[in-house]
Amino acid sequence: MKIEILNHFTSDGREYIEWDLYDGPDGIDHAHGYAIDLVQAFSKIFEWRERIGRDYAEEVLEDMKTLETFLQTNDETDH
């Protein structure tokens, strides 16, 4: 996981945060956003990290179900 956080200023001098999250295998999952402060930026980063992790977990569970179905229908010991 890699996180980049930059602060910027609007034309009237108000600070805002730009953030990038690179997560997953080799950082292939990228989330990008803006926030009004560091608390909001980290909240969004944690939210995206959880979402990415959940997506990978769901994919693994689906693969396991597919494998289980395949093994049940192709069990040569039953013949």
Stockholm file with secondary structure:
# STOCKHOLM 1.0

chainA/1-79         MKIEILNHFTSDGREYIEWDLYDGPDGIDHAHGYAIDLVQAFSKIFEWRERIGRDYAEEVLEDMKTLETFLQTNDETDH
#=GR chainA/1-79 SS CEEEEEEEECTTSCEEEEEEEEESGGGCEEEEEEESSHHHHHHHHHHHHHHHHHHHHHHHHHHHHHHHHHHHHTCGGGC
#=GC SS_cons        CEEEEEEEECTTSCEEEEEEEEESGGGCEEEEEEESSHHHHHHHHHHHHHHHHHHHHHHHHHHHHHHHHHHHHTCGGGC
//
